[in-house]
Amino acid sequence: MRLCVSPSVIESPSGEPVQNRLADVDAAIRKFQSHGLAVVLDIHNEDRKLDTDADEQRRFEVLWTALAMHYTKWDPEMLFL
C-alpha cells in the first residue's frame, strides 16, 4: 500500500515532525499492516521550492532523518521509506 503524505501536513517550521500528526500517520500504517499490507511511506513533496531553495532542502533532510529514526524499529518487511 502506498501512503502519500505531504511534508506540510506533518512537519513543523524546523522540519521536525509534529508528534500528534505523526501519530496519525502511525495509526494509518498500523491499520494497513493489521490487514497484512506492507506500506510504502511516500513523503510526496509537491512544492517545487525544494528543487532550488536551500532552506527547504535542509528542512526536508531534517524531516527524513527524524522519520528514519522514528521508524527504525518497525518491521522493515512491512514498512518502506
The 8 nearest C-alpha neighbors of each residue, nearest first, counted from 0:
[[1, 38, 37, 39, 2, 36, 31, 40],
 [0, 2, 39, 38, 40, 3, 41, 37],
 [1, 3, 40, 41, 39, 0, 4, 38],
 [4, 2, 41, 43, 42, 1, 40, 5],
 [3, 5, 42, 43, 41, 6, 2, 8],
 [4, 6, 43, 7, 8, 44, 42, 3],
 [7, 5, 8, 9, 10, 42, 44, 4],
 [6, 8, 5, 10, 9, 11, 44, 4],
 [9, 7, 6, 5, 10, 4, 20, 17],
 [8, 10, 16, 20, 6, 17, 7, 21],
 [11, 9, 16, 14, 15, 17, 7, 6],
 [10, 12, 14, 13, 15, 17, 16, 9],
 [13, 11, 14, 10, 15, 58, 7, 16],
 [14, 12, 11, 15, 58, 10, 61, 62],
 [15, 13, 58, 62, 11, 10, 61, 12],
 [16, 14, 62, 11, 10, 13, 61, 17],
 [15, 17, 10, 9, 11, 18, 62, 21],
 [18, 16, 20, 10, 9, 11, 19, 21],
 [17, 19, 21, 20, 16, 22, 9, 23],
 [20, 18, 22, 21, 17, 23, 9, 16],
 [21, 19, 23, 22, 18, 9, 17, 24],
 [20, 22, 18, 24, 23, 19, 17, 9],
 [21, 23, 25, 19, 20, 24, 18, 26],
 [24, 22, 26, 20, 21, 25, 27, 19],
 [23, 25, 21, 27, 22, 26, 28, 20],
 [26, 24, 22, 28, 23, 27, 29, 21],
 [27, 25, 23, 29, 24, 28, 30, 22],
 [28, 26, 30, 24, 25, 29, 23, 31],
 [27, 29, 25, 31, 30, 26, 32, 24],
 [30, 28, 32, 26, 27, 31, 33, 25],
 [29, 31, 27, 33, 28, 32, 26, 34],
 [32, 30, 28, 36, 33, 34, 29, 27],
 [31, 33, 36, 35, 29, 34, 30, 37],
 [34, 32, 30, 31, 35, 29, 36, 28],
 [33, 35, 32, 31, 36, 30, 29, 37],
 [36, 34, 32, 33, 37, 31, 77, 30],
 [37, 35, 32, 31, 34, 0, 38, 77],
 [36, 38, 77, 78, 32, 0, 35, 39],
 [39, 37, 0, 78, 1, 77, 40, 79],
 [38, 40, 79, 1, 78, 41, 80, 2],
 [39, 41, 2, 80, 79, 38, 42, 1],
 [42, 40, 3, 43, 2, 39, 4, 1],
 [43, 41, 4, 5, 3, 44, 6, 40],
 [42, 44, 5, 41, 4, 3, 45, 6],
 [43, 45, 46, 5, 42, 6, 47, 49],
 [44, 46, 47, 43, 5, 49, 48, 6],
 [45, 47, 48, 44, 49, 50, 43, 5],
 [46, 48, 49, 50, 45, 51, 44, 52],
 [49, 47, 50, 46, 52, 51, 55, 56],
 [48, 50, 47, 55, 56, 52, 51, 46],
 [49, 51, 48, 47, 52, 56, 55, 46],
 [50, 52, 49, 48, 53, 47, 56, 55],
 [51, 53, 55, 48, 49, 54, 50, 56],
 [52, 54, 56, 55, 57, 51, 49, 50],
 [55, 53, 57, 56, 52, 58, 49, 59],
 [56, 54, 58, 49, 52, 57, 53, 59],
 [55, 57, 53, 59, 54, 58, 49, 60],
 [56, 58, 60, 54, 55, 59, 53, 61],
 [59, 57, 14, 61, 55, 60, 56, 13],
 [58, 60, 62, 56, 61, 57, 55, 63],
 [59, 61, 57, 63, 58, 62, 64, 56],
 [62, 60, 58, 64, 14, 59, 63, 15],
 [63, 61, 59, 14, 65, 15, 60, 64],
 [62, 64, 66, 60, 65, 61, 67, 59],
 [63, 65, 67, 61, 66, 62, 60, 68],
 [64, 66, 68, 62, 63, 67, 69, 61],
 [67, 65, 69, 63, 68, 64, 70, 62],
 [68, 66, 64, 70, 65, 69, 71, 63],
 [67, 69, 65, 71, 66, 70, 64, 72],
 [68, 70, 66, 67, 71, 65, 72, 73],
 [71, 69, 73, 67, 72, 68, 66, 78],
 [70, 72, 68, 73, 69, 67, 75, 74],
 [73, 71, 70, 74, 69, 75, 68, 67],
 [72, 74, 70, 71, 75, 78, 77, 69],
 [73, 75, 77, 76, 78, 72, 71, 70],
 [76, 74, 78, 77, 73, 79, 72, 71],
 [75, 77, 74, 78, 37, 79, 73, 38],
 [76, 78, 37, 74, 75, 38, 79, 32],
 [79, 77, 38, 75, 37, 39, 76, 74],
 [78, 80, 39, 40, 38, 75, 77, 76],
 [79, 40, 39, 78, 41, 67, 42, 66]]
